[in-house]
Amino acid sequence: MNTPINIAIIVTSIALIASILLQSKGIGLGSLSGGDTGGVYTKRRGVDRILFFITIGMAVLFVILALISVVITG
């Protein structure tokens, strides 16, 4: 019974990585030299907002699946 949960964790982690990488547009090396693009405090609109909520949902799902896996493994 642990194999389907492990597969779900792998699929969720790949989707979470993809959604995080899709959000990182516009973040370049300018922030290393002190340039501020306001990346954290800008208002999200449209697809960015939907992608933000999908990322939060994927992270919550990943944590829940990991906890279930730990409980089942015992």
CHARMM internal coordinates of N, CA and C (Angstrom, degrees):
IC EDIT
DIST 1 N 1 CA 1.4548
DIST 1 CA 1 C 1.5237
ANGL 1 N 1 CA 1 C 111.17
DIST 1 C 2 N 1.3053
ANGL 1 CA 1 C 2 N 116.60
DIHE 1 N 1 CA 1 C 2 N -15.86
DIST 2 N 2 CA 1.4536
ANGL 1 C 2 N 2 CA 120.09
DIHE 1 CA 1 C 2 N 2 CA -178.34
DIST 2 CA 2 C 1.5283
ANGL 2 N 2 CA 2 C 112.27
DIHE 1 C 2 N 2 CA 2 C -78.82
DIST 2 C 3 N 1.3258
ANGL 2 CA 2 C 3 N 118.40
DIHE 2 N 2 CA 2 C 3 N -22.63
DIST 3 N 3 CA 1.4611
ANGL 2 C 3 N 3 CA 121.44
DIHE 2 CA 2 C 3 N 3 CA -177.91
DIST 3 CA 3 C 1.5304
ANGL 3 N 3 CA 3 C 113.13
DIHE 2 C 3 N 3 CA 3 C -64.38
DIST 3 C 4 N 1.3280
ANGL 3 CA 3 C 4 N 121.25
DIHE 3 N 3 CA 3 C 4 N -44.89
DIST 4 N 4 CA 1.4694
ANGL 3 C 4 N 4 CA 119.20
DIHE 3 CA 3 C 4 N 4 CA 177.44
DIST 4 CA 4 C 1.5331
ANGL 4 N 4 CA 4 C 113.13
DIHE 3 C 4 N 4 CA 4 C -62.41
DIST 4 C 5 N 1.3142
ANGL 4 CA 4 C 5 N 116.64
DIHE 4 N 4 CA 4 C 5 N -33.98
DIST 5 N 5 CA 1.4652
ANGL 4 C 5 N 5 CA 119.22
DIHE 4 CA 4 C 5 N 5 CA 178.89
DIST 5 CA 5 C 1.5232
ANGL 5 N 5 CA 5 C 110.03
DIHE 4 C 5 N 5 CA 5 C -69.75
DIST 5 C 6 N 1.3469
ANGL 5 CA 5 C 6 N 116.66
DIHE 5 N 5 CA 5 C 6 N -39.23
DIST 6 N 6 CA 1.4625
ANGL 5 C 6 N 6 CA 119.57
DIHE 5 CA 5 C 6 N 6 CA 177.23
DIST 6 CA 6 C 1.5238
ANGL 6 N 6 CA 6 C 111.42
DIHE 5 C 6 N 6 CA 6 C -63.86
DIST 6 C 7 N 1.3171
ANGL 6 CA 6 C 7 N 117.33
DIHE 6 N 6 CA 6 C 7 N -39.61
DIST 7 N 7 CA 1.4607
ANGL 6 C 7 N 7 CA 120.94
DIHE 6 CA 6 C 7 N 7 CA 177.29
DIST 7 CA 7 C 1.5240
ANGL 7 N 7 CA 7 C 110.25
DIHE 6 C 7 N 7 CA 7 C -65.30
DIST 7 C 8 N 1.3269
ANGL 7 CA 7 C 8 N 117.10
DIHE 7 N 7 CA 7 C 8 N -40.66
DIST 8 N 8 CA 1.4622
ANGL 7 C 8 N 8 CA 120.68
DIHE 7 CA 7 C 8 N 8 CA 178.32
DIST 8 CA 8 C 1.5294
ANGL 8 N 8 CA 8 C 111.24
DIHE 7 C 8 N 8 CA 8 C -64.67
DIST 8 C 9 N 1.3262
ANGL 8 CA 8 C 9 N 117.47
DIHE 8 N 8 CA 8 C 9 N -37.05
DIST 9 N 9 CA 1.4634
ANGL 8 C 9 N 9 CA 120.91
DIHE 8 CA 8 C 9 N 9 CA 177.83
DIST 9 CA 9 C 1.5283
ANGL 9 N 9 CA 9 C 110.23
DIHE 8 C 9 N 9 CA 9 C -65.79
DIST 9 C 10 N 1.3166
ANGL 9 CA 9 C 10 N 117.44
DIHE 9 N 9 CA 9 C 10 N -41.49
DIST 10 N 10 CA 1.4650
ANGL 9 C 10 N 10 CA 120.63
DIHE 9 CA 9 C 10 N 10 CA 179.60
DIST 10 CA 10 C 1.5193
ANGL 10 N 10 CA 10 C 111.02
DIHE 9 C 10 N 10 CA 10 C -64.83
DIST 10 C 11 N 1.3351
ANGL 10 CA 10 C 11 N 117.28
DIHE 10 N 10 CA 10 C 11 N -44.94
DIST 11 N 11 CA 1.4646
ANGL 10 C 11 N 11 CA 120.97
DIHE 10 CA 10 C 11 N 11 CA 179.93
DIST 11 CA 11 C 1.5284
ANGL 11 N 11 CA 11 C 110.37
DIHE 10 C 11 N 11 CA 11 C -64.74
DIST 11 C 12 N 1.3246
ANGL 11 CA 11 C 12 N 116.94
DIHE 11 N 11 CA 11 C 12 N -42.10
DIST 12 N 12 CA 1.4582
ANGL 11 C 12 N 12 CA 120.87
DIHE 11 CA 11 C 12 N 12 CA 179.33
DIST 12 CA 12 C 1.5220
ANGL 12 N 12 CA 12 C 111.30
DIHE 11 C 12 N 12 CA 12 C -64.85
DIST 12 C 13 N 1.3281
ANGL 12 CA 12 C 13 N 117.20
DIHE 12 N 12 CA 12 C 13 N -40.16
DIST 13 N 13 CA 1.4578
ANGL 12 C 13 N 13 CA 119.45
DIHE 12 CA 12 C 13 N 13 CA -179.70
DIST 13 CA 13 C 1.5214
ANGL 13 N 13 CA 13 C 111.51
DIHE 12 C 13 N 13 CA 13 C -67.11
DIST 13 C 14 N 1.3340
ANGL 13 CA 13 C 14 N 118.15
DIHE 13 N 13 CA 13 C 14 N -37.67
DIST 14 N 14 CA 1.4666
ANGL 13 C 14 N 14 CA 120.78
DIHE 13 CA 13 C 14 N 14 CA 177.01
DIST 14 CA 14 C 1.5280
ANGL 14 N 14 CA 14 C 110.59
DIHE 13 C 14 N 14 CA 14 C -66.18
DIST 14 C 15 N 1.3251
ANGL 14 CA 14 C 15 N 116.87
DIHE 14 N 14 CA 14 C 15 N -41.67
DIST 15 N 15 CA 1.4660
ANGL 14 C 15 N 15 CA 120.15
DIHE 14 CA 14 C 15 N 15 CA 177.67
DIST 15 CA 15 C 1.5246
ANGL 15 N 15 CA 15 C 111.19
DIHE 14 C 15 N 15 CA 15 C -65.98
DIST 15 C 16 N 1.3335
ANGL 15 CA 15 C 16 N 117.30
DIHE 15 N 15 CA 15 C 16 N -36.99
DIST 16 N 16 CA 1.4631
ANGL 15 C 16 N 16 CA 121.11
DIHE 15 CA 15 C 16 N 16 CA 178.34
DIST 16 CA 16 C 1.5193
ANGL 16 N 16 CA 16 C 110.72
DIHE 15 C 16 N 16 CA 16 C -66.24
DIST 16 C 17 N 1.3140
ANGL 16 CA 16 C 17 N 117.65
DIHE 16 N 16 CA 16 C 17 N -42.68
DIST 17 N 17 CA 1.4637
ANGL 16 C 17 N 17 CA 121.09
DIHE 16 CA 16 C 17 N 17 CA 177.50
DIST 17 CA 17 C 1.5191
ANGL 17 N 17 CA 17 C 110.58
DIHE 16 C 17 N 17 CA 17 C -62.16
DIST 17 C 18 N 1.3211
ANGL 17 CA 17 C 18 N 117.11
DIHE 17 N 17 CA 17 C 18 N -42.81
DIST 18 N 18 CA 1.4612
ANGL 17 C 18 N 18 CA 120.96
DIHE 17 CA 17 C 18 N 18 CA 179.82
DIST 18 CA 18 C 1.5262
ANGL 18 N 18 CA 18 C 111.52
DIHE 17 C 18 N 18 CA 18 C -64.08
DIST 18 C 19 N 1.3245
ANGL 18 CA 18 C 19 N 117.14
DIHE 18 N 18 CA 18 C 19 N -42.33
DIST 19 N 19 CA 1.4656
ANGL 18 C 19 N 19 CA 118.96
DIHE 18 CA 18 C 19 N 19 CA -179.10
DIST 19 CA 19 C 1.5226
ANGL 19 N 19 CA 19 C 111.47
DIHE 18 C 19 N 19 CA 19 C -68.88
DIST 19 C 20 N 1.3257
ANGL 19 CA 19 C 20 N 118.03
DIHE 19 N 19 CA 19 C 20 N -33.40
DIST 20 N 20 CA 1.4638
ANGL 19 C 20 N 20 CA 120.53
DIHE 19 CA 19 C 20 N 20 CA 176.56
DIST 20 CA 20 C 1.5236
ANGL 20 N 20 CA 20 C 110.49
DIHE 19 C 20 N 20 CA 20 C -69.01
DIST 20 C 21 N 1.3261
ANGL 20 CA 20 C 21 N 117.28
DIHE 20 N 20 CA 20 C 21 N -41.77
DIST 21 N 21 CA 1.4588
ANGL 20 C 21 N 21 CA 119.92
DIHE 20 CA 20 C 21 N 21 CA 179.09
DIST 21 CA 21 C 1.5214
ANGL 21 N 21 CA 21 C 112.23
DIHE 20 C 21 N 21 CA 21 C -66.65
DIST 21 C 22 N 1.3202
ANGL 21 CA 21 C 22 N 117.69
DIHE 21 N 21 CA 21 C 22 N -32.91
DIST 22 N 22 CA 1.4601
ANGL 21 C 22 N 22 CA 120.26
DIHE 21 CA 21 C 22 N 22 CA 177.54
DIST 22 CA 22 C 1.5241
ANGL 22 N 22 CA 22 C 112.12
DIHE 21 C 22 N 22 CA 22 C -69.28
DIST 22 C 23 N 1.3245
ANGL 22 CA 22 C 23 N 117.99
DIHE 22 N 22 CA 22 C 23 N -24.80
DIST 23 N 23 CA 1.4504
ANGL 22 C 23 N 23 CA 121.13
DIHE 22 CA 22 C 23 N 23 CA -179.83
DIST 23 CA 23 C 1.5183
ANGL 23 N 23 CA 23 C 113.17
DIHE 22 C 23 N 23 CA 23 C -80.33
DIST 23 C 24 N 1.3269
ANGL 23 CA 23 C 24 N 118.24
DIHE 23 N 23 CA 23 C 24 N -18.04
DIST 24 N 24 CA 1.4511
ANGL 23 C 24 N 24 CA 120.47
DIHE 23 CA 23 C 24 N 24 CA -170.95
DIST 24 CA 24 C 1.5179
ANGL 24 N 24 CA 24 C 113.63
DIHE 23 C 24 N 24 CA 24 C -84.78
DIST 24 C 25 N 1.3161
ANGL 24 CA 24 C 25 N 118.73
DIHE 24 N 24 CA 24 C 25 N 27.83
DIST 25 N 25 CA 1.4562
ANGL 24 C 25 N 25 CA 120.27
DIHE 24 CA 24 C 25 N 25 CA 178.11
DIST 25 CA 25 C 1.5278
ANGL 25 N 25 CA 25 C 109.81
DIHE 24 C 25 N 25 CA 25 C -73.62
DIST 25 C 26 N 1.3078
ANGL 25 CA 25 C 26 N 116.25
DIHE 25 N 25 CA 25 C 26 N 144.33
DIST 26 N 26 CA 1.4521
ANGL 25 C 26 N 26 CA 120.86
DIHE 25 CA 25 C 26 N 26 CA 176.81
DIST 26 CA 26 C 1.5123
ANGL 26 N 26 CA 26 C 114.85
DIHE 25 C 26 N 26 CA 26 C 82.03
DIST 26 C 27 N 1.3072
ANGL 26 CA 26 C 27 N 118.49
DIHE 26 N 26 CA 26 C 27 N -1.82
DIST 27 N 27 CA 1.4526
ANGL 26 C 27 N 27 CA 120.33
DIHE 26 CA 26 C 27 N 27 CA 177.93
DIST 27 CA 27 C 1.5169
ANGL 27 N 27 CA 27 C 106.79
DIHE 26 C 27 N 27 CA 27 C -97.66
DIST 27 C 28 N 1.3001
ANGL 27 CA 27 C 28 N 115.97
DIHE 27 N 27 CA 27 C 28 N 107.88
DIST 28 N 28 CA 1.4521
ANGL 27 C 28 N 28 CA 119.92
DIHE 27 CA 27 C 28 N 28 CA -177.91
DIST 28 CA 28 C 1.5106
ANGL 28 N 28 CA 28 C 111.08
DIHE 27 C 28 N 28 CA 28 C -116.26
DIST 28 C 29 N 1.3211
ANGL 28 CA 28 C 29 N 115.18
DIHE 28 N 28 CA 28 C 29 N -157.23
DIST 29 N 29 CA 1.4498
ANGL 28 C 29 N 29 CA 120.75
DIHE 28 CA 28 C 29 N 29 CA -179.31
DIST 29 CA 29 C 1.5251
ANGL 29 N 29 CA 29 C 111.84
DIHE 28 C 29 N 29 CA 29 C -82.02
DIST 29 C 30 N 1.3052
ANGL 29 CA 29 C 30 N 118.11
DIHE 29 N 29 CA 29 C 30 N -1.48
DIST 30 N 30 CA 1.4573
ANGL 29 C 30 N 30 CA 120.89
DIHE 29 CA 29 C 30 N 30 CA 179.51
DIST 30 CA 30 C 1.5143
ANGL 30 N 30 CA 30 C 113.17
DIHE 29 C 30 N 30 CA 30 C -64.45
DIST 30 C 31 N 1.3091
ANGL 30 CA 30 C 31 N 116.84
DIHE 30 N 30 CA 30 C 31 N -27.78
DIST 31 N 31 CA 1.4638
ANGL 30 C 31 N 31 CA 119.41
DIHE 30 CA 30 C 31 N 31 CA 179.77
DIST 31 CA 31 C 1.5231
ANGL 31 N 31 CA 31 C 111.85
DIHE 30 C 31 N 31 CA 31 C -72.95
DIST 31 C 32 N 1.3373
ANGL 31 CA 31 C 32 N 117.18
DIHE 31 N 31 CA 31 C 32 N -20.88
DIST 32 N 32 CA 1.4632
ANGL 31 C 32 N 32 CA 119.67
DIHE 31 CA 31 C 32 N 32 CA 178.11
DIST 32 CA 32 C 1.5204
ANGL 32 N 32 CA 32 C 111.45
DIHE 31 C 32 N 32 CA 32 C -69.46
DIST 32 C 33 N 1.3307
ANGL 32 CA 32 C 33 N 117.63
DIHE 32 N 32 CA 32 C 33 N -32.04
DIST 33 N 33 CA 1.4616
ANGL 32 C 33 N 33 CA 120.93
DIHE 32 CA 32 C 33 N 33 CA -178.56
DIST 33 CA 33 C 1.5197
ANGL 33 N 33 CA 33 C 112.07
DIHE 32 C 33 N 33 CA 33 C -92.95
DIST 33 C 34 N 1.2989
ANGL 33 CA 33 C 34 N 117.84
DIHE 33 N 33 CA 33 C 34 N 9.83
DIST 34 N 34 CA 1.4528
ANGL 33 C 34 N 34 CA 121.09
DIHE 33 CA 33 C 34 N 34 CA 176.79
DIST 34 CA 34 C 1.5056
ANGL 34 N 34 CA 34 C 114.40
DIHE 33 C 34 N 34 CA 34 C 100.40
DIST 34 C 35 N 1.3164
ANGL 34 CA 34 C 35 N 117.97
DIHE 34 N 34 CA 34 C 35 N -0.27
DIST 35 N 35 CA 1.4554
ANGL 34 C 35 N 35 CA 120.72
DIHE 34 CA 34 C 35 N 35 CA 177.97
DIST 35 CA 35 C 1.5201
ANGL 35 N 35 CA 35 C 110.50
DIHE 34 C 35 N 35 CA 35 C -71.68
DIST 35 C 36 N 1.3267
ANGL 35 CA 35 C 36 N 116.33
DIHE 35 N 35 CA 35 C 36 N 133.03
DIST 36 N 36 CA 1.4569
ANGL 35 C 36 N 36 CA 119.76
DIHE 35 CA 35 C 36 N 36 CA -177.21
DIST 36 CA 36 C 1.5163
ANGL 36 N 36 CA 36 C 109.21
DIHE 35 C 36 N 36 CA 36 C -111.41
DIST 36 C 37 N 1.3116
ANGL 36 CA 36 C 37 N 116.19
DIHE 36 N 36 CA 36 C 37 N 121.34
DIST 37 N 37 CA 1.4609
ANGL 36 C 37 N 37 CA 120.01
DIHE 36 CA 36 C 37 N 37 CA 176.90
DIST 37 CA 37 C 1.5161
ANGL 37 N 37 CA 37 C 111.36
DIHE 36 C 37 N 37 CA 37 C -99.01
DIST 37 C 38 N 1.3151
ANGL 37 CA 37 C 38 N 117.47
DIHE 37 N 37 CA 37 C 38 N -2.61
DIST 38 N 38 CA 1.4592
ANGL 37 C 38 N 38 CA 120.43
DIHE 37 CA 37 C 38 N 38 CA -179.26
DIST 38 CA 38 C 1.5031
ANGL 38 N 38 CA 38 C 112.47
DIHE 37 C 38 N 38 CA 38 C 67.88
DIST 38 C 39 N 1.3197
ANGL 38 CA 38 C 39 N 117.89
DIHE 38 N 38 CA 38 C 39 N 34.55
DIST 39 N 39 CA 1.4538
ANGL 38 C 39 N 39 CA 122.45
DIHE 38 CA 38 C 39 N 39 CA -173.04
DIST 39 CA 39 C 1.5103
ANGL 39 N 39 CA 39 C 114.72
DIHE 38 C 39 N 39 CA 39 C -62.98
DIST 39 C 40 N 1.3128
ANGL 39 CA 39 C 40 N 118.81
DIHE 39 N 39 CA 39 C 40 N -31.61
DIST 40 N 40 CA 1.4577
ANGL 39 C 40 N 40 CA 120.31
DIHE 39 CA 39 C 40 N 40 CA -175.15
DIST 40 CA 40 C 1.5143
ANGL 40 N 40 CA 40 C 111.28
DIHE 39 C 40 N 40 CA 40 C -86.44
DIST 40 C 41 N 1.3077
ANGL 40 CA 40 C 41 N 117.10
DIHE 40 N 40 CA 40 C 41 N -36.26
DIST 41 N 41 CA 1.4594
ANGL 40 C 41 N 41 CA 120.54
DIHE 40 CA 40 C 41 N 41 CA -170.89
DIST 41 CA 41 C 1.5244
ANGL 41 N 41 CA 41 C 114.11
DIHE 40 C 41 N 41 CA 41 C -101.14
DIST 41 C 42 N 1.3179
ANGL 41 CA 41 C 42 N 117.91
DIHE 41 N 41 CA 41 C 42 N 11.80
DIST 42 N 42 CA 1.4568
ANGL 41 C 42 N 42 CA 118.60
DIHE 41 CA 41 C 42 N 42 CA 177.44
DIST 42 CA 42 C 1.5209
ANGL 42 N 42 CA 42 C 110.11
DIHE 41 C 42 N 42 CA 42 C -81.44
DIST 42 C 43 N 1.3141
ANGL 42 CA 42 C 43 N 115.54
DIHE 42 N 42 CA 42 C 43 N 154.72
DIST 43 N 43 CA 1.4633
ANGL 42 C 43 N 43 CA 119.96
DIHE 42 CA 42 C 43 N 43 CA 179.82
DIST 43 CA 43 C 1.5222
ANGL 43 N 43 CA 43 C 109.40
DIHE 42 C 43 N 43 CA 43 C -80.88
DIST 43 C 44 N 1.3104
ANGL 43 CA 43 C 44 N 115.94
DIHE 43 N 43 CA 43 C 44 N 131.19
DIST 44 N 44 CA 1.4598
ANGL 43 C 44 N 44 CA 120.93
DIHE 43 CA 43 C 44 N 44 CA -179.53
DIST 44 CA 44 C 1.5290
ANGL 44 N 44 CA 44 C 109.11
DIHE 43 C 44 N 44 CA 44 C -87.72
DIST 44 C 45 N 1.3290
ANGL 44 CA 44 C 45 N 114.90
DIHE 44 N 44 CA 44 C 45 N 138.58
DIST 45 N 45 CA 1.4547
ANGL 44 C 45 N 45 CA 120.00
DIHE 44 CA 44 C 45 N 45 CA -179.89
DIST 45 CA 45 C 1.5184
ANGL 45 N 45 CA 45 C 109.86
DIHE 44 C 45 N 45 CA 45 C -136.66
DIST 45 C 46 N 1.2912
ANGL 45 CA 45 C 46 N 116.00
DIHE 45 N 45 CA 45 C 46 N 149.20
DIST 46 N 46 CA 1.4572
ANGL 45 C 46 N 46 CA 122.17
DIHE 45 CA 45 C 46 N 46 CA 172.80
DIST 46 CA 46 C 1.5106
ANGL 46 N 46 CA 46 C 113.86
DIHE 45 C 46 N 46 CA 46 C 63.31
DIST 46 C 47 N 1.3351
ANGL 46 CA 46 C 47 N 114.89
DIHE 46 N 46 CA 46 C 47 N -125.91
DIST 47 N 47 CA 1.4552
ANGL 46 C 47 N 47 CA 121.59
DIHE 46 CA 46 C 47 N 47 CA -176.01
DIST 47 CA 47 C 1.5307
ANGL 47 N 47 CA 47 C 110.84
DIHE 46 C 47 N 47 CA 47 C -66.12
DIST 47 C 48 N 1.3394
ANGL 47 CA 47 C 48 N 117.36
DIHE 47 N 47 CA 47 C 48 N -34.94
DIST 48 N 48 CA 1.4637
ANGL 47 C 48 N 48 CA 120.22
DIHE 47 CA 47 C 48 N 48 CA 178.69
DIST 48 CA 48 C 1.5240
ANGL 48 N 48 CA 48 C 111.41
DIHE 47 C 48 N 48 CA 48 C -60.34
DIST 48 C 49 N 1.2953
ANGL 48 CA 48 C 49 N 116.60
DIHE 48 N 48 CA 48 C 49 N -39.29
DIST 49 N 49 CA 1.4662
ANGL 48 C 49 N 49 CA 120.75
DIHE 48 CA 48 C 49 N 49 CA 180.00
DIST 49 CA 49 C 1.5284
ANGL 49 N 49 CA 49 C 111.09
DIHE 48 C 49 N 49 CA 49 C -68.31
DIST 49 C 50 N 1.3373
ANGL 49 CA 49 C 50 N 115.81
DIHE 49 N 49 CA 49 C 50 N -43.25
DIST 50 N 50 CA 1.4604
ANGL 49 C 50 N 50 CA 120.17
DIHE 49 CA 49 C 50 N 50 CA 178.97
DIST 50 CA 50 C 1.5295
ANGL 50 N 50 CA 50 C 110.15
DIHE 49 C 50 N 50 CA 50 C -63.94
DIST 50 C 51 N 1.3276
ANGL 50 CA 50 C 51 N 116.87
DIHE 50 N 50 CA 50 C 51 N -42.60
DIST 51 N 51 CA 1.4553
ANGL 50 C 51 N 51 CA 121.09
DIHE 50 CA 50 C 51 N 51 CA 179.14
DIST 51 CA 51 C 1.5255
ANGL 51 N 51 CA 51 C 111.49
DIHE 50 C 51 N 51 CA 51 C -64.99
DIST 51 C 52 N 1.3346
ANGL 51 CA 51 C 52 N 116.84
DIHE 51 N 51 CA 51 C 52 N -35.28
DIST 52 N 52 CA 1.4608
ANGL 51 C 52 N 52 CA 121.77
DIHE 51 CA 51 C 52 N 52 CA 176.85
DIST 52 CA 52 C 1.5265
ANGL 52 N 52 CA 52 C 110.83
DIHE 51 C 52 N 52 CA 52 C -62.76
DIST 52 C 53 N 1.3306
ANGL 52 CA 52 C 53 N 117.20
DIHE 52 N 52 CA 52 C 53 N -45.43
DIST 53 N 53 CA 1.4639
ANGL 52 C 53 N 53 CA 120.74
DIHE 52 CA 52 C 53 N 53 CA 179.79
DIST 53 CA 53 C 1.5280
ANGL 53 N 53 CA 53 C 111.66
DIHE 52 C 53 N 53 CA 53 C -70.49
DIST 53 C 54 N 1.3303
ANGL 53 CA 53 C 54 N 117.67
DIHE 53 N 53 CA 53 C 54 N -33.62
DIST 54 N 54 CA 1.4621
ANGL 53 C 54 N 54 CA 120.50
DIHE 53 CA 53 C 54 N 54 CA 175.58
DIST 54 CA 54 C 1.5156
ANGL 54 N 54 CA 54 C 110.11
DIHE 53 C 54 N 54 CA 54 C -64.13
DIST 54 C 55 N 1.3374
ANGL 54 CA 54 C 55 N 116.91
DIHE 54 N 54 CA 54 C 55 N -40.35
DIST 55 N 55 CA 1.4634
ANGL 54 C 55 N 55 CA 120.78
DIHE 54 CA 54 C 55 N 55 CA 178.99
DIST 55 CA 55 C 1.5195
ANGL 55 N 55 CA 55 C 111.20
DIHE 54 C 55 N 55 CA 55 C -63.92
DIST 55 C 56 N 1.3171
ANGL 55 CA 55 C 56 N 117.15
DIHE 55 N 55 CA 55 C 56 N -42.01
DIST 56 N 56 CA 1.4619
ANGL 55 C 56 N 56 CA 120.59
DIHE 55 CA 55 C 56 N 56 CA 177.58
DIST 56 CA 56 C 1.5318
ANGL 56 N 56 CA 56 C 110.17
DIHE 55 C 56 N 56 CA 56 C -63.06
DIST 56 C 57 N 1.3244
ANGL 56 CA 56 C 57 N 117.21
DIHE 56 N 56 CA 56 C 57 N -44.05
DIST 57 N 57 CA 1.4631
ANGL 56 C 57 N 57 CA 121.13
DIHE 56 CA 56 C 57 N 57 CA 178.55
DIST 57 CA 57 C 1.5189
ANGL 57 N 57 CA 57 C 112.21
DIHE 56 C 57 N 57 CA 57 C -62.50
DIST 57 C 58 N 1.3320
ANGL 57 CA 57 C 58 N 116.71
DIHE 57 N 57 CA 57 C 58 N -41.12
DIST 58 N 58 CA 1.4689
ANGL 57 C 58 N 58 CA 120.30
DIHE 57 CA 57 C 58 N 58 CA 177.91
DIST 58 CA 58 C 1.5292
ANGL 58 N 58 CA 58 C 111.30
DIHE 57 C 58 N 58 CA 58 C -64.74
DIST 58 C 59 N 1.3206
ANGL 58 CA 58 C 59 N 117.15
DIHE 58 N 58 CA 58 C 59 N -39.09
DIST 59 N 59 CA 1.4679
ANGL 58 C 59 N 59 CA 120.06
DIHE 58 CA 58 C 59 N 59 CA 179.43
DIST 59 CA 59 C 1.5227
ANGL 59 N 59 CA 59 C 110.89
DIHE 58 C 59 N 59 CA 59 C -65.89
DIST 59 C 60 N 1.3250
ANGL 59 CA 59 C 60 N 116.95
DIHE 59 N 59 CA 59 C 60 N -41.94
DIST 60 N 60 CA 1.4636
ANGL 59 C 60 N 60 CA 120.74
DIHE 59 CA 59 C 60 N 60 CA 178.77
DIST 60 CA 60 C 1.5322
ANGL 60 N 60 CA 60 C 109.90
DIHE 59 C 60 N 60 CA 60 C -65.42
DIST 60 C 61 N 1.3265
ANGL 60 CA 60 C 61 N 117.00
DIHE 60 N 60 CA 60 C 61 N -43.07
DIST 61 N 61 CA 1.4652
ANGL 60 C 61 N 61 CA 121.04
DIHE 60 CA 60 C 61 N 61 CA 178.19
DIST 61 CA 61 C 1.5231
ANGL 61 N 61 CA 61 C 111.32
DIHE 60 C 61 N 61 CA 61 C -62.18
DIST 61 C 62 N 1.3299
ANGL 61 CA 61 C 62 N 117.01
DIHE 61 N 61 CA 61 C 62 N -39.43
DIST 62 N 62 CA 1.4626
ANGL 61 C 62 N 62 CA 121.01
DIHE 61 CA 61 C 62 N 62 CA 179.17
DIST 62 CA 62 C 1.5245
ANGL 62 N 62 CA 62 C 110.89
DIHE 61 C 62 N 62 CA 62 C -63.68
DIST 62 C 63 N 1.3266
ANGL 62 CA 62 C 63 N 117.12
DIHE 62 N 62 CA 62 C 63 N -43.91
DIST 63 N 63 CA 1.4682
ANGL 62 C 63 N 63 CA 120.64
DIHE 62 CA 62 C 63 N 63 CA 179.65
DIST 63 CA 63 C 1.5256
ANGL 63 N 63 CA 63 C 110.38
DIHE 62 C 63 N 63 CA 63 C -65.18
DIST 63 C 64 N 1.3198
ANGL 63 CA 63 C 64 N 117.62
DIHE 63 N 63 CA 63 C 64 N -42.37
DIST 64 N 64 CA 1.4654
ANGL 63 C 64 N 64 CA 120.63
DIHE 63 CA 63 C 64 N 64 CA -179.99
DIST 64 CA 64 C 1.5199
ANGL 64 N 64 CA 64 C 110.81
DIHE 63 C 64 N 64 CA 64 C -63.79
DIST 64 C 65 N 1.3358
ANGL 64 CA 64 C 65 N 116.92
DIHE 64 N 64 CA 64 C 65 N -43.57
DIST 65 N 65 CA 1.4631
ANGL 64 C 65 N 65 CA 119.89
DIHE 64 CA 64 C 65 N 65 CA 178.41
DIST 65 CA 65 C 1.5269
ANGL 65 N 65 CA 65 C 111.47
DIHE 64 C 65 N 65 CA 65 C -64.54
DIST 65 C 66 N 1.3200
ANGL 65 CA 65 C 66 N 117.55
DIHE 65 N 65 CA 65 C 66 N -37.91
DIST 66 N 66 CA 1.4627
ANGL 65 C 66 N 66 CA 120.23
DIHE 65 CA 65 C 66 N 66 CA 178.33
DIST 66 CA 66 C 1.5249
ANGL 66 N 66 CA 66 C 110.88
DIHE 65 C 66 N 66 CA 66 C -65.35
DIST 66 C 67 N 1.3334
ANGL 66 CA 66 C 67 N 117.08
DIHE 66 N 66 CA 66 C 67 N -41.04
DIST 67 N 67 CA 1.4661
ANGL 66 C 67 N 67 CA 119.97
DIHE 66 CA 66 C 67 N 67 CA 178.02
DIST 67 CA 67 C 1.5261
ANGL 67 N 67 CA 67 C 111.78
DIHE 66 C 67 N 67 CA 67 C -66.03
DIST 67 C 68 N 1.3214
ANGL 67 CA 67 C 68 N 116.57
DIHE 67 N 67 CA 67 C 68 N -39.88
DIST 68 N 68 CA 1.4661
ANGL 67 C 68 N 68 CA 119.84
DIHE 67 CA 67 C 68 N 68 CA 177.43
DIST 68 CA 68 C 1.5279
ANGL 68 N 68 CA 68 C 110.24
DIHE 67 C 68 N 68 CA 68 C -63.40
DIST 68 C 69 N 1.3134
ANGL 68 CA 68 C 69 N 116.48
DIHE 68 N 68 CA 68 C 69 N -40.43
DIST 69 N 69 CA 1.4583
ANGL 68 C 69 N 69 CA 120.85
DIHE 68 CA 68 C 69 N 69 CA 178.45
DIST 69 CA 69 C 1.5217
ANGL 69 N 69 CA 69 C 111.84
DIHE 68 C 69 N 69 CA 69 C -62.79
DIST 69 C 70 N 1.3175
ANGL 69 CA 69 C 70 N 116.48
DIHE 69 N 69 CA 69 C 70 N -39.27
DIST 70 N 70 CA 1.4742
ANGL 69 C 70 N 70 CA 120.02
DIHE 69 CA 69 C 70 N 70 CA 178.31
DIST 70 CA 70 C 1.5260
ANGL 70 N 70 CA 70 C 110.97
DIHE 69 C 70 N 70 CA 70 C -67.91
DIST 70 C 71 N 1.3270
ANGL 70 CA 70 C 71 N 117.01
DIHE 70 N 70 CA 70 C 71 N -41.20
DIST 71 N 71 CA 1.4610
ANGL 70 C 71 N 71 CA 120.47
DIHE 70 CA 70 C 71 N 71 CA -179.75
DIST 71 CA 71 C 1.5151
ANGL 71 N 71 CA 71 C 111.13
DIHE 70 C 71 N 71 CA 71 C -66.07
DIST 71 C 72 N 1.3304
ANGL 71 CA 71 C 72 N 117.00
DIHE 71 N 71 CA 71 C 72 N -41.81
DIST 72 N 72 CA 1.4691
ANGL 71 C 72 N 72 CA 119.89
DIHE 71 CA 71 C 72 N 72 CA -179.63
DIST 72 CA 72 C 1.5254
ANGL 72 N 72 CA 72 C 111.03
DIHE 71 C 72 N 72 CA 72 C -68.44
DIST 72 C 73 N 1.3278
ANGL 72 CA 72 C 73 N 116.62
DIHE 72 N 72 CA 72 C 73 N -40.01
DIST 73 N 73 CA 1.4602
ANGL 72 C 73 N 73 CA 119.72
DIHE 72 CA 72 C 73 N 73 CA -179.37
DIST 73 CA 73 C 1.5152
ANGL 73 N 73 CA 73 C 110.96
DIHE 72 C 73 N 73 CA 73 C -66.93
DIST 73 C 74 N 1.3121
ANGL 73 CA 73 C 74 N 115.25
DIHE 73 N 73 CA 73 C 74 N -34.59
DIST 74 N 74 CA 1.4391
ANGL 73 C 74 N 74 CA 120.90
DIHE 73 CA 73 C 74 N 74 CA 169.61
DIST 74 CA 74 C 1.4801
ANGL 74 N 74 CA 74 C 115.97
DIHE 73 C 74 N 74 CA 74 C 84.21
END
COOR INIT
IC SEED 1 N 1 CA 1 C
IC BUILD
